[in-house]
């Protein structure tokens, strides 16, 4: 049986199901928070700040994760 195609001739690829989309969302958010929070922590150690960089890094990471998630999930 032939694969379903869109009018422009490209194969019709269905979007992710519910659990796959949920795990992807969790992955984007956690990886952003962990990565940017880690960079903020290193900045704290370097500049000898009282965990200000960690907080800012985690907030930036959450925002970046949400941005990437919205960009990836939008049609």
N, C-alpha and C positions, 0 to 999 in steps of 0.2 A: 504494500500500500504506500502511496506517495505521501511525503510529508506535506502538511498544510502550508500554503504559502500566502503571503500578503499580496495585494494587487501590484506592488512594485517588484515582485519576484523573489523577495528575500524570505527565508524560512520563518514561519510564525513561531516565536519562542515564548512560551508562557512565563509569566512572572513567578517569583518564588511563592511557595505555599506559606501558610501562617507560621509554622514553627521555624522554617528556614529564615523568614523575614525577622522573626523575634530574636533568634540567635545572632543574626547579622547585626541587628540594632544593638544588642547587648555588647557584642564584640567591638563595634565602633566606639561606643561610649566608654567602655572600660579601657580600651587601648589608648584612647585620647587622654583620659584622666591619668592613667598610669605613666604614659610617656611624658606628657607636659608637667605633671606633678613631680616626676623624677628630675626633669631639667630644672624646675623651680627649686627643688631640694638642693641640687648641686650649686645653684646660684646662691642659696642661703649659706651653704658651707663656704663658698668662695668669698662672699662679701660679709660673712659673719652677721647675718640678719636673724631676727627671732621668728623663723618660719613664715615670713611674709611671702617669699618666693614660692614656697610650697602651696600656699593658699591661692596665690595668683595663677600659678601653673595648673592647679587642678581646675580652677574656673575656666581658664583658657582651653584646657583639654576637653572639658565638658562641652563648651561652645563649639570647638572645632569638630568634635565627634557628632554633635547634632547637625552641624552644617553638612558634613560629609554624608550623614545618614539621609538627610532631606534631599541632597543632590543625587544620591544613588537611587533612592526609592521613587523619585518623581518620574513620571513618564516622559 
